Amino acid sequence: MKQNRHPNWPVVEVGVGDAIAYCRWRTRARTDAKIVRLPTSSEWQKLMNTRSLRFPWGKASLKNGEDAQVNWSGALIGHPSPVGALEAHPTGLFDLFGNIWEWGIETRVTARAKHRRFAVFGGSFSMNLIHFSGAETPWTNPPADFEVHGESTIGFRTLLTDYDVRISSVDFSRSASIEGEDGNTAEA
């Protein structure tokens, strides 16, 4: 198993429900009242606008093979790489683009109007990122079954914040509960 050989290997094949459950578990384990949660599409866009970059991954065009700055299809790696194996994004974060898609909370009005609460951000090792410009951020709404079962190119990143984001039945707080199909509420 790859995760055992390298502790910084990204976790993949995770549905959004499992990612939310992980965030709730980590939040309950904290003693400082901070919230662990998935990022929103608004936060991703704000992060991308914090630097004036020619491309979402940095100032230079994408390179191929061993010179690649991110794990994308042109890097020819063909699978996820350990977090931090390639150079950091100009914000200091690793793997914002390429490597794996990351679950997030959809806050763009046009996408939410289609009843999608979740999106994935950043692209993956199997994606051709070359057509993205500085004004575009790779994100998409994956097929609905990926929300449940995940996919080999999708994982997640968490944020540590002072505030919660509640969208519909999604809540990352210590008091989060889940309403079952039978109408009964259970602690998450």
C-alpha positions as CSV (number, residue, x, y, z in Angstrom):
1,M,0.0,0.0,0.0
2,K,1.5,3.3,-1.1
3,Q,0.3,5.2,2.0
4,N,2.4,3.0,4.3
5,R,5.6,3.6,2.3
6,H,5.3,7.4,2.2
7,P,3.5,9.2,5.0
8,N,2.8,12.3,2.8
9,W,1.0,10.4,0.1
10,P,-2.4,12.0,-0.6
11,V,-5.4,10.0,0.3
12,V,-7.6,9.3,-2.8
13,E,-10.8,7.4,-3.6
14,V,-12.6,9.4,-0.8
15,G,-16.2,10.5,-1.2
16,V,-17.2,13.9,0.0
17,G,-19.1,12.4,2.9
18,D,-16.0,10.7,4.2
19,A,-14.0,13.9,3.8
20,I,-16.7,15.7,5.9
21,A,-16.6,13.0,8.5
22,Y,-12.8,13.3,8.8
23,C,-13.2,17.1,9.3
24,R,-15.8,16.6,12.0
25,W,-13.6,14.0,13.7
26,R,-10.6,16.4,13.6
27,T,-12.7,19.3,14.9
28,R,-13.9,17.3,17.9
29,A,-10.3,16.3,18.8
30,R,-9.3,20.0,19.0
31,T,-9.1,21.9,22.3
32,D,-8.9,25.4,20.8
33,A,-12.4,25.8,19.4
34,K,-11.1,26.0,15.8
35,I,-13.0,24.3,13.0
36,V,-11.5,21.8,10.5
37,R,-13.4,21.9,7.3
38,L,-13.2,21.7,3.5
39,P,-12.4,25.0,1.6
40,T,-15.1,26.8,-0.3
41,S,-14.9,27.7,-4.0
42,S,-14.9,31.4,-2.9
43,E,-11.8,30.7,-0.8
44,W,-10.1,28.9,-3.7
45,Q,-10.7,31.9,-5.9
46,K,-9.5,34.3,-3.3
47,L,-6.3,32.3,-2.9
48,M,-5.7,32.4,-6.6
49,N,-6.2,36.1,-6.6
50,T,-3.7,36.8,-3.8
51,R,-0.8,36.7,-6.3
52,S,-0.5,38.2,-9.7
53,L,0.5,35.2,-11.6
54,R,0.5,34.6,-15.3
55,F,-0.8,31.0,-14.7
56,P,-2.6,29.4,-11.8
57,W,0.5,27.4,-10.9
58,G,3.0,30.2,-11.1
59,K,4.8,32.7,-13.4
60,A,6.2,30.3,-16.0
61,S,4.4,28.1,-18.5
62,L,4.1,24.4,-17.6
63,K,7.1,22.2,-18.2
64,N,7.1,18.5,-19.2
65,G,8.7,15.4,-17.8
66,E,11.4,15.8,-15.1
67,D,11.3,19.6,-15.3
68,A,7.5,19.8,-14.5
69,Q,6.5,22.2,-11.7
70,V,3.3,20.3,-10.9
71,N,2.0,16.7,-11.3
72,W,-0.1,17.0,-14.5
73,S,-0.4,14.8,-17.6
74,G,2.7,16.4,-19.2
75,A,4.8,15.5,-16.1
76,L,4.4,11.8,-17.3
77,I,4.2,10.6,-13.7
78,G,0.9,8.9,-14.2
79,H,-0.2,8.6,-10.6
80,P,-0.4,10.9,-7.5
81,S,2.9,12.0,-6.0
82,P,3.7,12.5,-2.3
83,V,2.7,16.0,-1.1
84,G,5.6,18.3,-1.4
85,A,7.5,16.2,-3.9
86,L,7.3,19.1,-6.4
87,E,7.9,22.7,-5.9
88,A,5.4,24.8,-3.7
89,H,2.9,27.2,-5.3
90,P,3.9,30.9,-4.9
91,T,1.5,31.0,-1.9
92,G,3.7,28.5,-0.1
93,L,1.1,25.7,-0.4
94,F,1.9,22.4,-2.1
95,D,-0.1,20.7,-4.9
96,L,-2.8,23.4,-5.4
97,F,-2.7,22.4,-9.1
98,G,-2.2,18.9,-10.4
99,N,-1.6,15.8,-8.3
100,I,-5.2,15.2,-7.2
101,W,-8.5,17.0,-7.4
102,E,-9.6,18.2,-4.0
103,W,-13.1,18.2,-2.6
104,G,-14.6,21.6,-1.6
105,I,-17.8,23.3,-0.9
106,E,-19.5,25.0,-3.9
107,T,-20.4,28.6,-3.2
108,R,-20.7,29.9,-6.8
109,V,-24.3,30.8,-7.3
110,T,-24.6,29.5,-10.9
111,A,-23.4,26.0,-9.9
112,R,-25.4,25.9,-6.7
113,A,-28.5,26.7,-8.7
114,K,-28.0,23.3,-10.2
115,H,-28.3,21.8,-6.7
116,R,-24.6,20.8,-6.5
117,R,-23.2,21.4,-3.1
118,F,-19.7,20.2,-3.8
119,A,-17.0,20.7,-6.4
120,V,-13.4,19.5,-6.9
121,F,-10.5,21.9,-7.3
122,G,-7.0,22.0,-8.7
123,G,-6.9,19.3,-11.4
124,S,-5.1,16.0,-11.2
125,F,-2.1,14.0,-12.5
126,S,-4.2,12.8,-15.4
127,M,-5.4,16.3,-16.5
128,N,-3.9,18.5,-19.2
129,L,-3.6,21.8,-17.4
130,I,-1.9,23.7,-20.2
131,H,-5.1,25.5,-21.4
132,F,-5.7,27.3,-18.0
133,S,-4.7,31.0,-17.8
134,G,-4.2,33.1,-14.8
135,A,-7.8,34.1,-14.7
136,E,-9.0,30.5,-14.6
137,T,-8.9,28.0,-11.8
138,P,-9.4,24.3,-12.6
139,W,-12.5,23.2,-10.9
140,T,-15.5,21.1,-11.8
141,N,-18.6,19.3,-10.5
142,P,-17.7,15.6,-10.7
143,P,-20.3,13.0,-11.4
144,A,-22.7,12.5,-8.4
145,D,-21.5,8.9,-7.7
146,F,-18.0,10.3,-7.0
147,E,-19.5,12.2,-4.0
148,V,-20.3,8.8,-2.5
149,H,-17.5,6.5,-3.7
150,G,-14.7,8.8,-4.6
151,E,-12.3,8.3,-7.5
152,S,-8.6,7.6,-7.9
153,T,-7.9,11.2,-8.9
154,I,-9.9,12.8,-6.0
155,G,-8.9,13.5,-2.4
156,F,-9.2,16.5,-0.1
157,R,-7.5,19.3,1.7
158,T,-8.6,20.8,5.0
159,L,-8.6,24.3,6.4
160,L,-8.3,25.3,10.0
161,T,-10.5,28.2,10.7
162,D,-12.3,30.2,13.4
163,Y,-15.7,29.9,11.7
164,D,-17.9,27.2,10.3
165,V,-19.6,27.0,6.9
166,R,-23.1,25.6,6.9
167,I,-24.5,24.7,3.5
168,S,-27.8,22.8,3.7
169,S,-27.1,19.8,5.9
170,V,-23.3,20.2,5.9
171,D,-21.9,21.4,9.2
172,F,-18.3,20.9,10.4
173,S,-18.9,22.0,14.0
174,R,-18.5,19.9,17.2
175,S,-22.3,19.7,17.5
176,A,-22.8,18.4,14.0
177,S,-25.6,15.8,13.6
178,I,-26.9,13.9,10.7
179,E,-30.6,13.4,9.9
180,G,-31.3,9.9,8.6
181,E,-33.8,8.8,6.0
182,D,-36.2,7.8,8.8
183,G,-36.2,11.4,10.1
184,N,-34.2,10.6,13.3
185,T,-31.2,12.7,14.1
186,A,-27.9,11.0,15.1
187,E,-24.6,12.5,16.3
188,A,-22.1,12.5,13.4
